[in-house]
Amino acid sequence: MSTNTLPVTTKNRLPATTEARQFVSITIGKQSFGIPVLLVHDVLGPQRITRIPLAPKEVAGSLNLRGRIVTAIQVRSRLGLDPLPADAETMSVVVEHQGELYSLIVDGVGEVLTLYDHDFESHPPTMSTRVREVSSGIYRLKDALLVVLDVPSLLDFVRVEAA
């Protein structure tokens, strides 16, 4: 009895210790970012946001999500980017951090990507300091660089206000 098997090469076989992680891809400006899918509760279209007096500039305000008050964070502002025009449509990715919900206001939301740990890299030296402060590293995709957002660092406003 003969068996027809194709040789397994290192090019088409993943290392035994490779783990996959999933990310919700978002865009801010022309840059692609990824948020770990396990942190994402909802993806929302444009929302009515109530401004919070004396809040840090990164806090756009709050919104009501099924009876829960959610703090809306302007990610463009957190990254030091210029705001979008007032009539520009944005999206929100709702994440949970320390038991609280936050709506991350972004330019757009893409798809869920499955990426492998062995493709994860540290930040390139040319990446801006602001982005490095709120991310854990990158994945090089076919046509783009996906920056992995570190949600706790993104929401660390004590450090931001002290700076």
C-alpha positions, 0 to 999 in steps of 0.5 A: 500500500503506497501513500501519496504525501507531499513533503512538508517544508518549513515554508508552508509549516508553522512552528509548533509553538505558534499561536494566533491572535485576533484583532479588530482593525481600525484606521486613524488617519492613514494608519491601520491599528489593531485592537485585541478582539477579546477587549471589544464589546461593540462597534458603533456608528456615529453616536450622540456624545454629551460633552463633559466639562473640565475633562481632558482634551482626549475625552470627547464626552460620554454616551449612553449604550443600552443604559450604561454611561460610556466615556468616549475617547478621541483617539486622534487627539490622544495620538496628537493628530489634528481633529477631523472636520465636524461633518466627518463620520466616525465610528466607535469601538467599545472596549472594557478596561478595569470594569469600565466601558470606553468608546474609542472614536476612530476614523473607520473600522475594518475587519477581524484579522487573525495574526500569528505570534511569530510575525509580531515585531517590536516598534520600528525606530522611526515610529512616533513616540506618541504611537509607541507609548500606546502600542505594544508592537506591529505586524507587517501586513501585505500592504500596510503596517498594523500597529497593535494598540495597548488599550491600558496605555491608551487610557492612561490619562494620569500620565498624559495629564502630567506630561 
